[in-house]
Amino acid sequence: MFATDSHKDQELTVSEGKKTKPDSLFFIWFAANLTVGDFALGFIPASEGLSFWYGFLAFLIGTVSGGVLLAMMSLIGSVVHRPQMALSRGPFGKAGSVTMSFLQWGNSLGWLSVNLILASLFIDSVLPSNLIIPIILAVSVIVFTLVYFGHESVRKIETVLSVILGILFAFITYLVISTGIPRILAPQTLTVPFFAAFGITLATSFSYIMAWGPYASDYSRFVYGKRAPVRSFSYTLLGGIISTFWVEVLGMMVALASGNPGGNAVSLMTSLLGGFRIIGVVALFLGGIAANAVNLYSNSRSIQTVFTKLKNIHALIPGLIISTILGIIGFSNFYGFYETFLLLLDYWITPWLGVLIAHYFICRYTYGERKVSIPAGMIAYLASLLISVLFMNPGVIYEGIFARYLQGLDISYFVSFFLAITFYVAMTGINRSEKGEKLSHSES
């Protein structure tokens, strides 16, 4: 394990919220992943002709492996008790931490806009007239109100939504299974080579849940106690992978049962539900609210890592305003907006995760460890990211030479992750001091 640092970095210690139980993390990540984002991923294996059981296996491997990375970030937060992006200061130095924080601020802005548009479109679809812009504004106000009162408010709303969404999605799953089993389990015809179809499904499910990594410590930092790290890891992992895997597989079942995996995911689900269409709309709307409460809260924490004296209310407003404007601009061409966003979303995250895992878990340095060469984290990050470009395949924009050799399969996430770990360990070495050999509970 890694060690904590006893010195107090006043501007980054817990200043709002109160100590919480580790099981609260289960509800946060369970609710945040019962959304249309992972539901839509289920259409990927179906559109490529992958059979149900191969898609099931690819989703399982991708979701669990990505969930482990999310859980590891959550574990660090329960030890160091600082916001997620503040943890970059150890391996990246102050300037590097600011850069990573701005990247995460932009990343969470994108997800805020995506979920804002989706939640609003669902409600608009059941109203008699087009009221999309007023609905976008209303949803923004709802999310802001939930997050305004801080971490405790977010934790409570996610707990409530976990129960409501769990019931709704259980009912939707029952309806889909009861009406579409023959088509769901029927043999499929591959539209791309099996290797590519399986790999793309695995990679997208991995990248989806892994992309929550820059948020994790924002919530686990309030968890204390001698077994807090292990419990934070376990509850985060379980909450994240159960809901993500469940909704991904549900999306795949809807795609297969509809017989039109290339169609609009939401329209096909509501059509399949028939008279229970409103249940699907409400579930996906509430899922968007649950995800955006987490997005907006972490968006504000990222900017506070850069501007440490910024008050909570002032940190929330920029993200709220910009995401609302993007929502109003992007709703008319949502699928183009969503596709462009997802093409470039996660490339920056995996090498950042690799550096943090190397720093805290492998090298076993502390949050404020000064033995680490300040540029090491950024050098490892940029080098691994640059090499991984050769493996990228973000659609029509670019296709790396190795992605072309792999029949279009994009494995750049895995390449940059493992290279970042390797480079960082090679440059900094293992901390073999007594302090680095065990987990300290001096802050617990």
TAHU-V554926 format. One record per pair of residues at least 24 apart in sequence whose ideal C-beta (glycine too) atoms are under 6 Angstrom apart, sorted by the first residue. I is the first residue (numbers start at 1). GAP is how many residues later the second one is. Records with the same first field share a line. If there is no record, write none. Layout:
I = GAP  GAP
//
This chain:
1 = 438
2 = 358  359  362
3 = 363  432  433  437
4 = 75  436  439
5 = 361  362  363
6 = 436
7 = 361
11 = 297
12 = 70  74
14 = 67  207
16 = 134
17 = 133  134  135  205
19 = 203  205
20 = 202  203
22 = 201  209  210  213
23 = 212
24 = 131
25 = 195  207  210  211
26 = 209  212  213
27 = 131  132  135
28 = 130  191
29 = 207  210  211
30 = 132  209  213
31 = 127  130  131  134  259
32 = 258  259  262
33 = 207  210  211
34 = 131  135  209  213  253
35 = 252  256
36 = 82  248
38 = 170  206  209  210
39 = 208  212
40 = 225
41 = 163  207
42 = 206  209  210  213
43 = 208  212  218  222
44 = 157  160
45 = 156  207
46 = 206  209  210  215
47 = 214  215
48 = 143  144  149
49 = 139  140  141  142
50 = 147
51 = 137
52 = 132  133
55 = 146  197
58 = 140  143  144
59 = 146  186  189
61 = 141
62 = 140  143  144
63 = 142  146  178  181  182
64 = 177
65 = 141
66 = 140  143  144
67 = 142  170  173  174
69 = 141  144  284
70 = 139  142  143  146  170
71 = 162  165  166
73 = 140  143  144
74 = 142  146  158  162
75 = 154  157  158
76 = 141  284
77 = 140  143  144
78 = 142  145  150  151  154
79 = 150
80 = 287
81 = 140  362
82 = 139
83 = 135  218  222
84 = 130  132  133  134
85 = 217  220
86 = 219
90 = 269  277  279
91 = 264  268  286
92 = 285  286
93 = 281
96 = 281  282
98 = 208
100 = 252
101 = 201  204  205
103 = 245
104 = 110  198
105 = 197  198
108 = 187  190  191
109 = 210  213  214
110 = 231
111 = 184
112 = 180  183  211
113 = 210  213  214
114 = 224
115 = 173  176  177
116 = 207  211
117 = 210  213  214  217
118 = 170
119 = 166  169
122 = 159  162  163
123 = 162
126 = 155
132 = 199
133 = 195
136 = 191  192
140 = 184
143 = 149  150  153
144 = 176
146 = 147
147 = 146  149  150
154 = 139  143
157 = 136
161 = 125  129
165 = 121
168 = 115
169 = 114
172 = 108
173 = 77
175 = 98
176 = 77  78
180 = 77
183 = 73  74
184 = 69  72  73
193 = 214
196 = 211  212  213
199 = 210
203 = 207
205 = 43
207 = 139  206
209 = 31  35
211 = 135  138
213 = 140
215 = 83
218 = 80  83
224 = 220
225 = 219
226 = 215
343 = 51  52
350 = 63  66  67
351 = 30  33  34  65  69
354 = 63  66  67
355 = 25  26  65  69
358 = 63  66  67
362 = 63
363 = 65  67  68
364 = 67  72
365 = 66
372 = 56
376 = 51  52
380 = 40  43  44
381 = 39
383 = 40
384 = 32  35  36  39
385 = 31
387 = 32
388 = 24  27  28
391 = 24
//
